[in-house]
Amino acid sequence: MNSNENPPRPGEDPGAAARPAPRPGTTAPGAPAPAPSRAPRPGAVPRPGPVPGRSTPTPNAVAEHQLPPHPNPDSHVAHVPTVPANDPAKWGRIDADGGVWVRTAGGERRVGEWQAGDAEEGLAHFGRKYQDLATEIELLESRIESGTADLGKTRASAQALLESVPTAAVVGDVDALAGRLETVCAHCDIAVDEARRRKDARRTEQIARKEALADEAERIAAEGTQWKQAGDRLRAILDEWKSIRGIDRKTDDQLWRRYSKAREAFNRRRGSHFAELDRQRVGAKHKKEDLVQRAEALADSTDWGPTAGVFRDLMAEWKQAGRAPREIDDALWARFKSAQDTFFGARKQMNAEIDAEYAENAEAKEQLLVEAERIDPSVDLDAARATLRGIQDRWESLGKVPRDRMHGLEARIRAVETRVHVAADARWRRTDPEALARAAQFRERVEQFEAQAAKADAAGRAGDAEKARAQARQWREWADAAETAVDDR
C-alpha cells in the first residue's frame, strides 16, 4: 500500500481513494451526486463511493495510538504474507440485471449492483474493494507482529472489521478475511492476558521489594544502635522506596504506614538515646569538675609516694566518669593533666637530683671497696678488723646508691666482712677452753672402757671385753675428731 494513501475504516469504500474519478453521470450510493461535466447516461447505476460521515485514518494517525512493544514477542501471531492479487472472477459474478454476487462458504451473497460498464470491469471494481479491505487487515497484523500495537484499540478495530465482513461490498475470499480477523482478535485477547499476568507479576515483585524494605526498616527501628549508619540506611530505603512503582494504592498505603511507623520509632529511640546521653554528659561534667579541683589541690604536694597513689585513683575515676560535652571535656582534661604534670614533673626533677646524689654515693663506695678488698686478715687479724670497722662507718654515712648498683656493691662489701669474720672465728675456736675440755673428756672415756675390757679378759668374760673395746674405739674416734677440730682452728 502506498504510504501516501489513507487506509479506509470498516464500512468505508476502500477503493474510492485508489480508483479513478467516477464516470460522468455516476453517483455513489447514499451520497450526493458529484457535479457532472455532462449529463449522465439514462438508466446508468453510479459506482459505489465513500460512505458519508466517515474519514479515512492515515498511518501516522494510527501510530499515534500505539503502545510499547508487546512484552512477549514470541506470542505474536505468525507473519501473514501479503495477500496475492485478488481474482474477483473466481469469487463472484455479475448477473444479467447488473447484480453483483460474491461466493462464500454459506452460499452466494449479493453485494451491490453494477450498471456503469461491462461485467469484467465491475468485478475488478469490487475486487479492488476486497483488496483494500485485505490490506487494512494486513496492516493490523503487521502492527501486532511488530509488537508496537495498542492491543485494546487493535482488538476493537479488528472486531469492527470482522462485523463488517458479512455485509462488505467486496468480491473475493471473504471467509479468509474473516478467519484472519478472528486470529487477530484471539491474539489480542491472549496478549492482553499475558500483559495482565506480567503486570500482576511485576506488582507482586514490587510489593515484595517494599515488604523487604519495610521489614528492614522495622529491624533497624527495633535493634539499630549505630545511629548514623542506621539513619543513613533509612534514608536510602526511602530513596529506593520512591523508585518502586506499579503497586495498587491500598497495598502501597499499608506498606508505607509500616515504613513510616518504623522510621518514627527509630527517631524516637534515637532521640531518647541522645537525650540520655546529654544527661550523662552533664553528670560527667560535674564529676570531672570535682576531679580537676582535687587534682589542682595536689599539684604542689611533695609527699611523693602517697600523692602519686592519689593521682592514680583520680585517673581511674576520670575514666569511669564518662564524657562531658566535647569542648567542656577537652578544657577540663587540659586542667586535670596540667595539675598531674605539675606534680609528676616536680617528682621527676626531685628523683633526678636523688639519682645524681645516689650516683655520687656509689662512686664513693666503689673507692671504699678498693680499700676494703686490700684487707688481709691472715697477716694481722686485729688490724684487719679495725680497718674494716672504719670502712663500715664511712660506708653507712654515704647513704643510698642507685637501685641497679646496690646489690653488686653490697655483695662486694659483704664478701670482705665474711673473710674477716671467718678468720676471727677460726682463731677463737683454736683457743676455746670448752673444746679442749671436751676432747680430754673423750680421752678419759676411752681409758675407762679399755680398763673395763682388760678386767673382762682377766675374768674370762670375752663378750664383755669385746663390748668394752668397741665402746673404747667409738669414744677414741670422737676424741680424735674433737682434737682435730681444735687443731684446725
C-alpha positions in Angstrom: 0.0 0.0 0.0 1.3 3.4 -0.9 2.4 5.3 2.2 0.6 8.4 0.9 -2.8 6.6 0.8 -5.1 6.7 3.8 -6.3 3.2 4.9 -10.2 3.0 4.9 -12.1 2.4 8.1 -14.6 -0.5 8.4 -17.6 0.1 6.2 -15.9 2.6 4.0 -15.2 2.2 0.3 -11.6 1.0 0.3 -11.3 1.6 -3.4 -12.6 5.0 -3.5 -9.3 6.7 -2.9 -7.4 4.4 -5.3 -9.7 4.2 -8.3 -10.2 6.9 -10.9 -12.9 9.5 -10.7 -16.3 8.1 -11.5 -17.6 8.5 -15.0 -19.7 11.5 -15.7 -23.2 10.8 -14.6 -22.5 8.2 -11.9 -23.5 8.7 -8.3 -22.2 7.0 -5.2 -24.9 5.2 -3.2 -26.1 7.2 -0.3 -24.1 10.3 -1.3 -24.8 13.5 -3.2 -24.1 13.1 -6.9 -20.9 14.9 -8.0 -21.4 17.8 -10.3 -21.2 16.2 -13.7 -19.4 17.7 -16.6 -22.0 16.2 -18.8 -25.5 14.6 -18.4 -25.5 11.1 -17.1 -26.4 8.2 -19.4 -30.1 7.4 -18.9 -30.6 4.3 -16.7 -26.9 4.1 -15.5 -26.2 3.0 -11.9 -23.4 5.0 -10.2 -20.4 3.3 -8.8 -20.1 2.8 -5.0 -18.3 5.7 -3.4 -17.0 6.6 0.2 -19.5 6.2 3.0 -20.7 9.7 4.1 -19.7 10.8 7.6 -16.5 8.6 7.9 -13.0 9.8 7.5 -10.1 7.6 6.4 -7.3 7.4 9.0 -3.7 7.9 7.9 -0.8 5.5 9.0 0.5 8.4 11.2 -2.8 8.8 12.9 -2.8 5.1 13.7 0.8 5.2 15.0 -0.1 7.9 17.5 -2.2 5.4 19.5 0.3 2.6 19.6 1.6 1.1 22.9 5.1 0.0 23.7 6.2 -3.4 22.2 4.3 -6.4 23.5 6.1 -7.9 26.5 6.3 -11.4 25.0 7.3 -11.2 21.3 7.2 -15.0 21.0 3.4 -14.9 21.4 2.8 -12.8 18.3 0.9 -14.3 15.5 2.9 -15.6 12.7 3.5 -13.2 9.8 0.8 -13.4 7.2 2.2 -12.9 3.7 0.7 -10.1 1.7 -2.4 -11.4 0.1 -1.8 -12.1 -3.6 -3.7 -10.1 -6.2 -7.4 -10.9 -5.9 -9.1 -12.8 -8.7 -12.7 -11.5 -8.4 -13.9 -13.7 -11.3 -13.0 -16.7 -9.0 -15.1 -15.4 -6.1 -18.0 -13.5 -7.7 -20.2 -12.7 -10.7 -22.5 -10.1 -12.1 -25.8 -11.3 -13.3 -27.7 -10.0 -16.3 -29.6 -7.4 -14.2 -26.3 -5.9 -13.0 -26.4 -7.5 -9.6 -23.0 -8.2 -8.1 -22.6 -11.5 -6.2 -19.8 -13.0 -4.0 -19.4 -16.7 -3.2 -18.9 -17.6 0.5 -18.9 -20.8 2.4 -22.5 -20.1 3.2 -23.5 -19.5 -0.4 -23.7 -16.6 -2.7 -24.4 -13.1 -1.3 -25.5 -10.1 -3.3 -23.1 -7.2 -2.5 -24.2 -4.5 -4.9 -25.1 -3.5 -8.5 -23.0 -2.6 -11.5 -24.5 -0.6 -14.4 -21.6 1.5 -15.4 -19.9 -0.8 -17.8 -19.2 -4.4 -18.7 -19.1 -7.2 -16.1 -15.4 -7.7 -16.1 -14.9 -4.0 -15.2 -17.5 -4.3 -12.4 -15.8 -7.4 -10.9 -12.5 -5.6 -11.0 -14.0 -2.7 -9.1 -15.4 -4.9 -6.3 -12.2 -6.9 -6.3 -10.2 -3.7 -5.6 -12.5 -3.0 -2.7 -11.8 -6.5 -1.4 -8.1 -5.9 -1.8 -8.3 -2.7 0.1 -10.1 -4.5 3.0 -7.4 -7.2 2.9 -4.7 -4.5 3.0 -6.3 -2.9 6.1 -6.4 -6.4 7.8 -2.7 -6.9 6.9 -1.9 -3.5 8.5 -3.4 -4.7 11.7 -1.4 -8.0 11.5 1.8 -6.1 10.9 1.3 -3.9 13.9 0.8 -6.9 16.1 3.8 -8.7 14.6 6.0 -5.6 15.3 4.9 -5.6 18.9 4.1 -1.9 18.9 0.3 -2.1 18.7 -2.2 -0.7 21.2 -3.7 -4.1 21.8 -7.0 -2.7 23.0 -7.5 -0.4 20.0 -6.2 -3.1 17.6 -8.7 -5.6 19.1 -11.6 -3.0 18.6 -10.6 -2.3 15.0 -10.3 -6.0 14.2 -13.7 -6.7 15.8 -15.3 -3.8 13.9 -13.9 -5.1 10.6 -15.0 -8.7 11.4 -18.5 -7.4 12.0 -18.4 -5.6 8.7 -17.2 -8.6 6.6 -20.6 -10.3 6.3 -22.1 -7.2 4.6 -19.0 -5.8 2.9 -19.5 -4.8 -0.7 -16.4 -6.7 -2.0 -15.7 -9.7 -4.2 -13.0 -12.1 -3.0 -12.3 -14.8 -0.4 -14.3 -13.1 2.4 -14.1 -16.2 4.5 -10.3 -16.0 4.6 -10.6 -12.3 5.7 -13.0 -13.3 8.5 -10.5 -16.1 9.6 -7.6 -13.7 9.7 -9.6 -11.1 11.7 -10.6 -13.8 14.2 -6.9 -14.7 14.6 -6.1 -11.1 15.2 -8.8 -10.8 17.8 -7.7 -14.1 19.5 -4.1 -12.9 19.6 -5.1 -9.6 21.1 -7.0 -11.4 23.8 -4.0 -13.7 24.6 -1.6 -10.8 24.5 -3.8 -8.7 26.9 -4.0 -11.7 29.3 -0.2 -12.0 29.1 0.3 -8.3 29.7 -2.1 -8.5 32.7 -0.2 -11.5 34.0 3.1 -9.7 33.6 1.6 -6.6 35.3 0.4 -8.8 38.2 3.9 -10.5 38.4 5.5 -7.1 38.3 3.2 -5.8 41.0 3.9 -8.9 43.2 7.6 -8.3 42.7 7.4 -4.6 43.6 5.2 -5.5 46.7 7.9 -8.0 47.7 10.6 -5.3 47.4 8.7 -2.8 49.5 7.8 -5.5 52.1 11.5 -6.4 52.3 12.3 -2.7 52.8 9.6 -2.3 55.4 11.0 -5.4 57.2 14.5 -4.0 57.2 13.2 -0.6 58.5 11.4 -2.4 61.3 14.5 -4.3 62.3 16.5 -1.0 62.3 13.8 0.6 64.4 13.9 -2.2 67.0 17.6 -3.1 67.1 19.7 -0.4 65.4 22.2 1.3 67.7 24.7 2.6 65.2 22.7 5.7 64.9 24.4 7.4 62.0 24.7 4.3 59.8 21.1 3.3 60.7 19.8 6.8 59.9 21.6 6.8 56.6 20.2 3.4 55.7 16.6 4.5 56.5 17.1 7.5 54.1 18.5 5.1 51.4 15.5 2.9 51.9 13.2 5.9 51.4 15.0 6.8 48.1 14.7 3.2 46.9 11.1 3.1 48.0 10.2 6.2 45.8 11.7 4.4 42.8 9.3 1.4 43.1 6.1 1.8 41.0 3.2 -0.3 39.9 1.5 -1.2 43.3 -2.2 -0.6 43.9 -2.9 2.3 46.2 -4.3 0.3 49.1 -1.4 -2.0 49.4 1.1 0.8 48.9 -0.5 2.8 51.7 -0.4 -0.2 54.0 3.3 -0.7 53.3 4.1 3.0 53.6 2.5 3.1 57.0 4.8 0.2 58.1 7.9 2.0 56.9 6.7 5.4 58.3 5.9 3.9 61.7 9.3 2.1 61.8 11.1 5.4 60.9 9.2 7.3 63.6 10.0 4.6 66.2 13.7 4.8 65.3 13.7 8.5 65.5 12.0 8.4 69.0 14.5 5.8 70.2 17.4 7.7 68.8 16.1 10.9 70.4 15.8 9.2 73.8 19.3 7.8 73.5 20.8 11.2 72.8 18.7 12.9 75.5 20.0 10.3 78.0 23.5 10.8 76.6 23.1 14.6 77.3 22.1 13.9 80.8 25.1 11.6 81.3 27.4 14.2 79.9 26.0 16.8 82.3 26.7 14.3 85.1 30.2 13.6 83.8 30.9 17.4 83.6 30.1 17.8 87.3 32.2 14.7 88.3 35.2 15.9 86.2 35.0 19.4 87.6 35.3 17.9 91.1 38.3 15.7 90.0 40.0 18.7 88.5 39.7 20.7 91.7 41.1 17.8 93.7 44.0 17.3 91.3 44.9 21.0 91.3 44.9 20.9 95.1 47.6 18.1 95.0 49.7 19.7 92.2 52.3 21.2 94.6 52.5 18.3 97.1 55.9 16.9 97.9 54.5 13.9 99.7 55.6 11.9 96.6 54.5 8.4 97.3 51.0 8.9 98.8 50.2 11.7 96.4 51.2 9.6 93.3 48.8 7.0 94.6 46.0 9.6 94.9 46.7 10.7 91.3 46.3 7.2 90.1 43.0 6.9 91.8 41.8 10.2 90.3 42.8 9.0 86.9 40.7 5.8 87.4 37.7 7.9 88.5 38.2 10.2 85.4 38.0 7.2 83.0 34.8 6.0 84.7 33.1 9.4 84.8 32.2 9.3 81.0 32.4 12.1 78.6 31.2 15.6 79.1 30.2 17.8 76.2 33.3 17.8 73.9 34.6 21.4 74.3 34.0 21.3 78.1 35.5 17.8 78.4 38.6 19.0 76.5 39.0 22.0 78.7 38.6 20.0 81.9 41.1 17.4 80.7 43.6 20.1 80.0 43.3 21.4 83.6 43.5 17.9 85.1 46.5 17.0 83.0 48.3 20.3 83.9 47.9 19.5 87.6 49.1 16.0 87.1 52.1 17.1 85.0 53.0 19.7 87.6 53.2 17.1 90.4 54.9 14.4 88.4 57.3 16.9 86.8 58.4 18.0 90.3 58.7 14.5 91.4 60.8 13.6 88.3 63.1 16.6 89.0 63.5 15.5 92.6 64.2 11.9 91.5 66.8 13.2 89.1 68.5 15.1 91.9 68.4 12.0 94.1 69.7 9.8 91.3 72.7 12.2 90.9 73.3 12.0 94.7 73.0 8.2 94.6 75.4 8.0 91.8 78.0 10.0 93.8 77.4 7.7 96.7 78.0 4.7 94.5 81.3 6.1 93.3 82.4 6.8 96.8 81.5 3.3 97.8 83.5 2.0 94.9 86.6 3.7 96.3 85.9 2.2 99.8 85.6 -1.2 98.2 89.0 -0.8 96.6 90.4 -0.1 100.1 88.4 -2.9 101.8 89.3 -5.6 99.3 93.0 -5.0 100.1 92.5 -6.2 103.8 94.3 -9.5 104.6 93.1 -10.9 108.0 95.7 -13.8 107.7 98.5 -11.3 108.2 97.1 -9.2 111.1 93.6 -10.1 112.2 93.3 -7.3 114.7 94.4 -4.6 112.2 92.1 -6.1 109.6 89.2 -5.9 111.9 90.0 -2.3 112.9 90.4 -1.2 109.2 87.0 -2.9 108.3 85.2 -1.1 111.1 86.4 2.2 109.8 85.4 1.4 106.3 81.9 0.2 107.5 81.3 3.5 109.3 82.2 5.5 106.3 80.1 3.2 104.1 76.9 3.8 106.2 77.5 7.5 106.2 77.4 7.7 102.4 73.8 6.8 102.2 71.8 5.1 99.3 73.0 4.2 95.9 71.1 3.6 92.6 69.0 0.5 92.8 70.6 -1.2 89.8 74.1 -0.9 91.5 73.0 -1.6 95.1 73.2 -5.4 95.1 76.6 -5.5 93.4 78.2 -3.1 95.9 76.6 -4.8 98.9 77.8 -8.2 97.7 81.4 -7.0 97.5 81.4 -5.4 101.0 79.8 -8.5 102.5 82.5 -10.6 100.9 85.2 -8.6 102.7 83.3 -8.8 106.0 82.8 -12.5 105.7 86.5 -13.0 105.1 87.5 -11.1 108.2 84.7 -12.8 110.3 85.9 -16.3 109.2 89.4 -15.5 110.2 88.3 -14.2 113.7 86.1 -17.2 114.2 88.9 -19.7 113.4 91.2 -18.0 115.9 88.5 -18.2 118.6 87.9 -21.9 118.0 91.6 -22.7 118.4 91.6 -21.1 121.9 88.2 -22.3 123.1 88.5 -23.9 126.6 85.3 -25.8 126.3 86.5 -27.6 123.1 89.8 -28.6 124.8 88.0 -29.9 127.9 85.6 -31.8 125.7 88.5 -33.6 123.9 90.1 -34.5 127.3 86.8 -36.0 128.5 86.6 -38.1 125.4 90.1 -39.5 126.1 89.2 -40.3 129.7 86.2 -42.3 128.5 88.5 -44.2 126.1 90.8 -45.1 129.0 87.8 -46.2 131.2 86.4 -48.6 128.5 89.9 -50.0 127.8 90.3 -50.8 131.6 86.9 -52.5 131.6 88.0 -54.6 128.6 91.1 -55.7 130.5 89.2 -56.7 133.6 86.7 -58.7 131.5 89.6 -60.5 129.8 91.1 -61.4 133.2 87.7 -62.7 134.4 87.3 -64.7 131.3 84.3 -62.7 130.1 85.3 -62.4 126.5 81.9 -61.0 125.4 82.0 -58.2 127.9 85.6 -57.5 127.0 84.8 -57.2 123.3 81.8 -54.9 124.0 84.0 -52.6 126.2 86.7 -52.4 123.5 84.1 -51.5 120.9 82.9 -48.6 123.1 86.5 -47.6 123.6 87.0 -47.4 119.8 83.9 -45.2 119.4 85.0 -42.8 122.1 88.5 -42.7 120.6 87.0 -41.6 117.3 85.1 -38.8 119.0 88.2 -37.7 120.9 90.2 -37.7 117.7 87.6 -35.6 116.0 87.4 -33.1 118.8 91.2 -32.7 118.9 91.3 -32.3 115.1 88.7 -29.5 115.3 90.8 -27.7 117.8 93.9 -28.1 115.8 92.2 -26.8 112.6 91.4 -23.6 114.4 
